[in-house]
Amino acid sequence: MIDLLVKLIRRMKAAGSSVDRLTLHIGTVHPQLVGFAWVWNADDGFCDEVRVADAAVDSDAYRLNPLQRIVETGKTIRRKPGEPSAQAEFPIMIELAAAGMTDYAAIPLSGLDTRNVITIATKVAGGFAEAEIDCLIRLFKLFALHVQRHSELKISENALGAYLGYGAASKVLEGAIKRGAGDSIRAVIWVSDLRNFTKMSDALAPADTLLLLNDYFETMVSAVAVHGGEILKFIGDGMLAVFPETVGVAEASRAAVSAAREAIARLEVSNRTIRVASDAEGCHLLRAGIVLHEGEVFLGNIGAPDRLDFTVIGAAVNEACRVEALTKTIGRDLLMTEAVARHLPHDVEYLGEHQLRGVSARMSVYGLAG
C-alpha cells in the first residue's frame, strides 16, 4: 500500500497538485489493531506507516479528530486550520496551522468500509482551488477501488493469521485449501499444558480465569514466535506448535529449548505481577508442562470437505502428547526426548526410559541439567 500511495503522490505533484500533506487511513479486522495509517509530508518527502492500536479509538485524540466524524457521517470535512473555530472543534488544526497549512480536507473513500479516509492539506495562500478539490475527489474515487482491494486482502490475512497462524494463513491464501493438501516435513514438536487448570477454573470467577488463561497463552506464544516457532492450535489449556527444520535439526532443537526456557521464565514474572481475587491458595500461579520431540509430520489440511483444520499429524505428534503426561509424574516443567536432547549434550540430564501409553517402544526422556 505504501508503494502505491507514494507513486500516486508523486504523480499528483508532477501534475501540479498543491498538496503538501496527505494521509491515508484504512480500517481493518485484527485482534489488536483498529487500522493502519500512512502519513506523507512534502517537507521531507517521506511516507510513514503507522499501526493504530485498538486503544486509540477510546482516546481524546481520536474522538476529537475529523476521522471519527467521517466514520460516523460519511461526509467530507473541509476546514481552515488557522481559524480559531476549527482549532476548537478539531485540536489537530493547531498542529497543522503551526506547520503552515492553510487548508485541510478529509474525504471518505467510497467502498464497503466507511473507515477508509484520505486527508489532504496545503500551504498555498488562500487554500485549495475549488477546481483542484473537485479533481482530487474524482481521482480518489478511483483510488478507493485499489484501497478497498488492499483492505480486503489485509483483513483476510489478519483474520486467517489470528486463527491459523501466519505461516498457515499464507498457504491457505495461496490456494492450499483442498482436503489433504499439505507437506511432510521434519520438525521439532512443542506440546504444552497449563498446570492445575481444573483447580483454577473451579476456584476463580470466569473473568479471572479468562484473564489468567490469556496471560498464559500470551507468554507461551510470544516465546515460541520470537524463536521461530509456529503456533498451530490451542486445545483447551494446551498448545501445539512446531519448529520446522529449515536450517537443520540441531538449530531447530536449540531454538525450541530456548523458547521453552524463555516461556518458563516469563511465567515466573507473570506470577509476581498478576493479582486475582481467590480463596484458593496458589490457584492463580501459572505453571506449564512443556514437551519437545522431533520427527516427521504432515502439515496441512485435515477434516471434512466443508470444515477443515490446518494442523500437524503423525506418530511424532502422538508421542509428544504421550510424553507430556510425564511432566506431572516426573515433576519437571520441561521434558525432551532423545531426538531433541542429543543436540544439547551439555544442557540436559537423563531421566530414564519410560513406557508411553499406546507406544510399543520405551522412550528415553531428558530434562534441563541443574
C-alpha positions in Angstrom: 0.0 0.0 0.0 2.8 2.4 0.8 4.4 1.9 -2.6 1.1 2.6 -4.4 0.4 5.6 -2.2 3.9 7.1 -2.8 3.5 6.6 -6.6 0.1 8.3 -6.5 1.5 11.3 -4.6 4.5 11.7 -7.0 2.2 11.7 -10.0 -0.1 14.2 -8.3 2.8 16.5 -7.6 4.2 16.1 -11.1 0.7 17.1 -12.4 0.9 20.4 -10.4 -1.1 19.5 -7.2 -0.7 21.9 -4.3 -1.0 19.1 -1.7 1.7 19.5 1.0 0.5 16.8 3.4 -1.5 13.7 2.7 -2.7 10.9 5.0 -4.5 7.6 4.2 -6.4 5.7 6.9 -7.7 2.1 6.5 -9.8 0.2 8.9 -9.1 -3.5 9.4 -10.1 -6.6 11.4 -7.3 -7.6 13.7 -7.1 -8.8 17.3 -5.0 -5.8 18.4 -5.3 -3.2 15.7 -8.2 -0.9 14.5 -6.4 0.0 11.3 -3.4 1.4 9.5 -2.4 4.9 8.6 0.2 6.4 6.1 1.4 9.9 6.5 3.2 11.9 3.8 4.7 15.4 4.1 6.2 17.5 1.3 8.8 18.9 3.7 10.8 15.7 3.8 9.1 13.6 1.1 8.9 10.6 3.4 5.8 8.4 3.9 5.4 6.8 7.3 3.3 3.8 8.1 1.5 3.7 11.4 -0.3 0.7 13.1 -3.3 2.1 15.0 -4.0 0.1 18.2 -7.5 -0.7 19.4 -7.0 1.6 22.4 -6.7 4.6 20.1 -10.5 4.7 19.5 -11.0 5.5 23.1 -8.5 8.4 23.2 -9.4 12.1 23.1 -7.0 12.4 20.1 -9.4 10.1 18.1 -12.7 11.4 19.5 -11.7 15.0 18.6 -10.3 14.1 15.2 -12.1 14.6 11.8 -11.6 10.9 11.1 -14.1 9.9 13.8 -16.6 12.4 12.4 -16.3 10.9 8.9 -16.7 7.4 10.2 -20.0 8.5 11.8 -21.4 10.6 9.0 -19.6 9.6 5.8 -19.3 13.2 4.7 -16.3 15.3 3.6 -14.9 17.7 6.1 -13.2 21.0 5.0 -11.6 23.4 7.4 -9.1 26.3 7.5 -6.5 25.3 10.2 -5.7 28.8 11.1 -9.3 29.7 12.2 -10.0 29.6 15.9 -13.3 27.8 15.4 -11.6 25.0 13.5 -9.0 24.6 16.2 -11.6 24.5 18.9 -13.5 21.8 17.0 -10.5 19.7 16.0 -7.3 20.2 18.0 -5.2 18.7 15.2 -5.8 22.0 13.3 -3.5 23.8 15.8 -0.7 21.4 14.7 -1.5 21.9 11.1 -1.6 25.7 11.4 1.8 25.6 13.2 3.2 23.6 10.2 1.9 26.4 7.8 -1.1 24.6 6.4 -3.8 27.0 5.2 -6.5 24.5 4.0 -7.5 21.0 5.0 -9.9 18.4 3.7 -10.8 14.9 5.0 -12.5 12.8 2.3 -14.2 9.4 2.8 -13.1 6.8 0.3 -16.1 5.2 -1.4 -16.3 1.5 -0.9 -17.6 -1.1 1.5 -15.6 0.1 4.5 -16.5 3.6 5.9 -13.3 3.7 7.9 -11.2 4.3 4.8 -10.4 8.0 4.7 -7.9 10.2 2.9 -6.9 13.7 4.1 -5.1 16.5 2.3 -3.6 19.8 3.4 -1.8 22.7 1.6 0.4 25.6 2.5 -0.8 27.7 -0.5 -2.1 31.1 0.4 -5.9 31.0 0.2 -6.0 27.3 0.3 -7.0 24.8 -2.4 -8.7 26.0 -5.5 -12.2 24.5 -5.9 -11.2 23.0 -9.3 -8.4 21.1 -7.6 -10.6 19.8 -4.9 -13.1 18.6 -7.5 -10.3 16.9 -9.5 -8.8 15.2 -6.4 -12.2 13.9 -5.3 -12.7 12.3 -8.7 -9.2 10.9 -8.5 -9.7 9.5 -5.0 -12.9 7.7 -6.1 -10.8 5.6 -8.5 -8.0 5.2 -5.9 -10.6 4.0 -3.5 -11.0 0.8 -5.6 -7.3 -0.1 -5.1 -7.6 0.8 -1.3 -10.6 -1.4 -0.9 -8.8 -4.3 -2.6 -5.8 -3.9 -0.4 -8.0 -3.5 2.7 -9.9 -6.7 2.0 -6.7 -8.6 1.4 -5.2 -7.3 4.6 -8.4 -8.3 6.6 -8.2 -11.8 5.1 -4.5 -12.0 6.1 -5.2 -10.7 9.6 -8.2 -12.9 10.3 -6.6 -16.1 9.0 -3.3 -15.3 10.7 -5.0 -14.8 14.0 -6.8 -18.1 13.9 -4.4 -20.3 11.9 -1.0 -18.7 12.4 0.6 -16.5 9.7 2.6 -19.4 8.1 -0.5 -21.5 7.7 -2.6 -18.4 6.6 -0.2 -17.6 3.8 -0.5 -21.2 2.5 -4.3 -21.0 2.6 -4.4 -17.6 0.8 -2.1 -19.1 -1.9 -4.8 -21.7 -2.5 -3.7 -24.7 -0.4 -7.3 -25.3 0.8 -8.1 -28.8 -0.5 -8.5 -31.6 2.0 -5.3 -33.5 2.2 -3.2 -30.6 0.7 0.0 -30.1 2.7 3.6 -31.3 3.1 5.5 -33.9 5.0 8.2 -32.0 7.0 10.6 -32.7 9.8 10.2 -30.5 12.8 10.6 -30.2 16.5 7.2 -30.5 18.0 6.1 -28.5 21.0 3.3 -29.7 23.2 2.4 -27.8 26.4 -0.2 -27.8 29.0 -1.2 -25.4 31.8 -0.9 -26.9 35.3 -3.8 -27.0 37.7 -6.3 -25.6 35.1 -9.2 -27.6 36.6 -8.5 -26.3 40.1 -8.1 -22.8 38.7 -11.4 -23.0 36.9 -13.3 -24.2 39.9 -11.8 -21.6 42.3 -11.8 -18.5 40.2 -14.5 -16.4 38.7 -14.8 -16.9 34.9 -13.5 -13.4 34.2 -10.4 -14.1 36.3 -9.9 -17.5 34.7 -10.0 -15.9 31.3 -7.5 -13.2 32.4 -5.0 -15.8 33.6 -5.5 -18.1 30.5 -4.9 -15.2 28.1 -1.8 -14.1 30.0 -0.6 -17.7 30.0 -1.1 -18.1 26.2 0.4 -14.7 25.5 3.5 -15.7 27.4 3.8 -19.1 25.6 3.1 -17.8 22.1 5.4 -14.8 22.3 8.3 -17.1 23.5 7.7 -19.6 20.7 7.2 -16.9 18.0 10.4 -15.0 18.9 12.5 -18.1 18.4 11.0 -19.0 15.0 8.3 -21.5 16.0 4.8 -21.6 14.6 1.7 -21.9 16.8 -0.8 -24.3 15.2 -3.5 -24.9 17.8 -4.9 -24.2 21.2 -6.8 -27.2 22.7 -8.4 -26.1 26.0 -5.4 -25.0 28.0 -3.0 -26.9 25.8 -0.9 -25.6 22.9 0.6 -27.3 19.8 3.5 -25.7 17.9 6.3 -26.7 15.5 9.8 -25.5 14.8 10.4 -26.6 11.2 13.9 -27.8 10.4 14.5 -25.3 7.7 18.1 -24.8 8.7 18.7 -28.2 10.4 17.5 -30.3 13.3 20.2 -29.0 15.7 19.2 -25.4 15.1 15.5 -26.2 15.4 16.1 -28.1 18.7 18.2 -25.3 20.2 15.6 -22.8 19.2 12.8 -24.8 20.8 14.7 -25.2 24.0 15.5 -21.5 24.1 11.8 -20.8 23.6 10.8 -23.2 26.5 13.4 -21.6 28.8 12.0 -18.1 28.0 8.4 -19.2 28.4 9.1 -20.7 31.9 11.0 -17.6 32.9 8.2 -15.3 31.7 5.6 -17.3 33.7 7.6 -16.7 36.8 7.5 -12.9 36.1 3.7 -13.1 35.5 3.2 -14.9 38.8 4.7 -12.0 40.6 2.6 -9.4 38.8 -0.9 -10.9 38.2 -3.4 -10.4 41.0 -6.8 -12.1 41.1 -9.3 -12.5 43.9 -9.4 -16.1 45.2 -9.8 -18.0 48.4 -7.8 -21.0 47.0 -4.2 -20.6 47.9 -1.9 -20.6 44.9 -4.5 -21.5 42.3 -3.6 -18.4 40.3 0.0 -19.4 39.9 0.9 -20.1 36.2 3.0 -23.2 35.5 3.4 -25.1 32.3 4.4 -28.6 31.3 6.3 -28.4 28.0 7.5 -31.4 25.9 9.8 -31.2 22.9 10.1 -34.1 20.4 11.4 -34.4 16.9 10.2 -36.3 13.9 8.4 -36.3 10.6 4.9 -34.9 10.5 2.2 -34.0 7.9 1.5 -30.3 7.9 -1.7 -29.4 6.0 -5.5 -29.6 5.7 -7.3 -32.3 7.5 -11.1 -32.7 8.2 -14.4 -32.9 6.3 -14.9 -31.5 2.8 -16.6 -28.3 4.1 -14.8 -28.0 7.5 -11.1 -28.2 7.5 -8.3 -27.7 10.1 -4.7 -26.7 9.2 -2.6 -28.7 11.7 0.0 -31.4 12.0 -0.4 -35.2 12.4 1.9 -38.1 12.7 3.4 -40.6 15.1 5.8 -38.0 16.4 2.9 -35.7 17.4 1.2 -38.6 19.2 4.4 -39.5 21.0 4.9 -35.9 22.1 1.4 -35.8 23.6 2.1 -39.0 25.5 5.4 -37.7 26.9 3.5 -34.5 28.1 1.7 -36.6 30.7 5.1 -37.4 32.3 5.7 -33.8 33.2 3.3 -34.2 36.1 4.6 -37.6 37.3 8.3 -36.7 36.9 7.7 -33.2 38.2 9.6 -31.2 35.5 8.3 -28.2 33.6 10.3 -29.2 30.5 10.9 -32.6 29.1 12.7 -33.6 25.9 13.1 -36.8 24.0 16.4 -38.1 22.9 15.8 -36.8 19.4 16.0 -33.2 20.7 18.3 -33.7 23.8 21.2 -35.1 21.7 21.7 -31.7 20.2 22.2 -30.1 23.6 24.6 -32.6 25.3 25.8 -30.2 28.0 22.4 -28.7 28.9 20.4 -31.9 29.7 20.2 -34.7 32.1 18.9 -38.2 31.6 15.7 -39.0 33.4 15.3 -42.7 32.4 13.3 -44.8 29.9 9.5 -44.6 30.2 6.7 -46.7 28.8 4.2 -44.4 27.0 0.6 -45.3 26.7 -0.1 -46.6 23.2 3.5 -46.6 22.2 5.3 -50.0 21.9 8.9 -49.0 22.5 10.1 -47.4 25.7 11.3 -43.8 25.3 14.3 -42.1 26.8 13.4 -38.8 28.4 15.6 -35.8 29.4 15.3 -32.6 31.4 17.4 -29.5 31.7 20.5 -30.0 33.7 20.6 -28.4 37.1 
